[in-house]
Amino acid sequence: MSAVLEKIDHDAYDDDYIRGILRQVNVIAMVGASSNWNRPSYFAMKYLQQKGYRVIPVNPKDAGSEILGEKIYASLGEIPVKVDMVDCFRNSDAIPPIADEAIRIGARVLWLQLGVRNDAAAQKAEAAGLKVVMNRCPKIEYGRLSQEIGWMGVNTRVINSKRQRRI
């Protein structure tokens, strides 16, 4: 599954690169997904589901139960459907075996969340033909590129000329 990919600057991604990934993937395996409603992975999973992605949680501790209507798997290899993107909510040191497993299952993208970077794992994944994004959140990138994130960081879907009270 080796492919020649363009050299990607992992310090400054081109919007077209991110946009292309978000348009091409359908099934996302979220490694480190949490069933705790106030964790970032839960928010990201819920948002991505609302945007039409199928998000499959991977968390060995909670395997067999469900998050947001999806069964939790212990590993990427246990997921019974083709995974397009592996989204990692794990620390940087935990990424190499996840990258290896992403390569093994034939994923097309390895995405490392905010604060997560592992250049060696990224290089190995890219050499195997995967696209890699590090230190970014697909939820934030989707919102930014679709202009859903408003001036205050949220889209209230309300237009109002009244000055808002500051807290």
C-alpha positions as CSV (number, residue, x, y, z in Angstrom):
1,M,0.0,0.0,0.0
2,S,2.9,2.3,-0.5
3,A,2.3,5.6,-2.4
4,V,4.3,8.6,-3.2
5,L,2.8,11.6,-1.4
6,E,3.7,15.3,-1.5
7,K,5.9,16.6,1.3
8,I,3.5,18.0,4.0
9,D,4.5,20.8,6.3
10,H,3.1,19.5,9.6
11,D,3.6,22.9,11.2
12,A,1.3,24.7,8.7
13,Y,-1.3,22.7,6.8
14,D,-2.9,24.1,3.7
15,D,-6.6,24.5,4.0
16,D,-7.1,22.4,0.8
17,Y,-5.2,19.5,2.4
18,I,-7.5,19.5,5.5
19,R,-10.6,20.1,3.4
20,G,-9.7,17.3,1.1
21,I,-9.4,14.9,4.0
22,L,-12.7,15.9,5.6
23,R,-14.5,15.5,2.2
24,Q,-13.0,12.1,1.4
25,V,-13.6,10.2,4.7
26,N,-16.8,8.7,5.8
27,V,-15.9,6.3,8.7
28,I,-13.7,7.6,11.5
29,A,-12.3,5.4,14.2
30,M,-11.8,7.5,17.4
31,V,-9.0,6.0,19.5
32,G,-9.4,7.2,23.1
33,A,-13.1,8.0,22.8
34,S,-14.7,8.6,26.2
35,S,-18.2,7.9,27.3
36,N,-17.9,10.8,29.7
37,W,-20.1,13.5,28.2
38,N,-17.8,16.3,29.3
39,R,-14.6,15.0,27.7
40,P,-13.3,16.6,24.4
41,S,-13.5,13.3,22.6
42,Y,-17.3,13.0,23.4
43,F,-17.9,16.5,22.0
44,A,-15.9,15.8,18.9
45,M,-17.6,12.5,18.3
46,K,-21.1,13.9,18.7
47,Y,-20.3,16.9,16.4
48,L,-18.8,14.7,13.7
49,Q,-21.8,12.3,13.8
50,Q,-24.0,15.3,13.3
51,K,-22.0,16.2,10.2
52,G,-22.7,12.8,8.7
53,Y,-19.6,10.9,9.6
54,R,-19.8,7.5,11.2
55,V,-17.6,7.6,14.2
56,I,-16.6,4.3,15.8
57,P,-15.1,4.6,19.3
58,V,-12.0,2.6,20.3
59,N,-11.3,2.3,24.0
60,P,-10.1,-1.0,25.6
61,K,-11.4,0.0,29.0
62,D,-15.0,0.4,27.8
63,A,-15.0,-2.2,25.0
64,G,-18.4,-3.8,24.4
65,S,-20.5,-0.9,25.7
66,E,-21.7,2.1,23.6
67,I,-21.0,5.8,23.1
68,L,-23.6,7.8,21.2
69,G,-25.2,4.7,19.6
70,E,-21.9,3.1,18.5
71,K,-20.3,0.0,19.9
72,I,-16.9,0.5,21.5
73,Y,-14.1,-1.7,20.3
74,A,-10.9,-2.6,22.1
75,S,-8.7,-2.0,19.1
76,L,-8.7,-0.8,15.5
77,G,-8.3,-4.4,14.3
78,E,-11.6,-5.4,15.8
79,I,-13.7,-2.9,13.9
80,P,-15.8,-4.9,11.4
81,V,-16.1,-2.2,8.7
82,K,-13.5,-0.3,6.6
83,V,-12.1,2.7,8.4
84,D,-11.1,5.8,6.4
85,M,-9.5,7.8,9.2
86,V,-8.0,7.1,12.6
87,D,-8.5,10.0,15.0
88,C,-6.3,9.8,18.1
89,F,-7.2,11.2,21.5
90,R,-4.0,9.7,23.1
91,N,-0.7,11.2,24.2
92,S,2.2,11.5,21.7
93,D,4.1,8.5,23.1
94,A,1.1,6.2,22.5
95,I,0.9,7.0,18.8
96,P,3.5,4.6,17.2
97,P,1.5,1.3,17.8
98,I,-1.7,3.1,16.8
99,A,-0.1,4.3,13.5
100,D,1.1,0.7,12.9
101,E,-2.4,-0.6,13.4
102,A,-3.9,2.2,11.2
103,I,-1.5,1.0,8.4
104,R,-2.5,-2.6,9.0
105,I,-6.2,-2.0,8.7
106,G,-5.8,0.1,5.5
107,A,-6.9,3.5,6.9
108,R,-6.2,6.4,4.6
109,V,-5.7,9.1,7.2
110,L,-4.0,9.3,10.6
111,W,-5.2,12.3,12.5
112,L,-3.6,13.3,15.8
113,Q,-5.6,15.6,18.1
114,L,-4.6,19.0,19.6
115,G,-1.3,18.7,21.5
116,V,-0.5,15.3,20.0
117,R,2.5,15.0,17.7
118,N,4.8,12.1,16.8
119,D,7.0,12.8,13.8
120,A,8.4,9.3,13.6
121,A,5.0,7.7,13.5
122,A,3.8,10.3,11.0
123,Q,6.7,9.6,8.7
124,K,6.1,5.8,8.9
125,A,2.3,6.3,8.2
126,E,3.1,8.6,5.2
127,A,5.6,6.1,3.8
128,A,2.8,3.6,3.9
129,G,0.5,6.0,1.9
130,L,-1.6,7.5,4.7
131,K,-2.2,11.2,4.9
132,V,-1.3,12.6,8.3
133,V,-2.5,15.6,10.4
134,M,-1.0,16.4,13.8
135,N,-1.9,18.8,16.5
136,R,-5.4,19.6,15.0
137,C,-9.0,18.7,15.8
138,P,-11.3,17.6,13.0
139,K,-14.2,19.1,14.8
140,I,-12.5,22.5,15.0
141,E,-11.2,22.3,11.4
142,Y,-14.6,21.3,10.0
143,G,-16.2,24.2,11.8
144,R,-13.5,26.6,10.7
145,L,-13.5,25.6,7.1
146,S,-17.3,25.5,6.8
147,Q,-17.5,28.9,8.6
148,E,-19.7,27.5,11.3
149,I,-17.5,28.9,14.1
150,G,-18.6,32.4,14.7
151,W,-16.8,35.4,16.2
152,M,-17.3,34.1,19.8
153,G,-16.2,30.6,18.8
154,V,-19.7,29.2,18.5
155,N,-22.4,29.4,16.0
156,T,-25.6,30.5,17.8
157,R,-27.7,30.6,14.6
158,V,-29.0,33.9,15.9
159,I,-28.3,37.3,14.4
160,N,-28.9,40.1,16.8
161,S,-28.0,43.8,16.7
162,K,-28.3,44.1,20.5
163,R,-25.0,44.4,22.4
164,Q,-24.4,41.4,24.5
165,R,-23.8,41.7,28.2
166,R,-20.2,40.9,29.1
167,I,-19.5,38.7,32.1
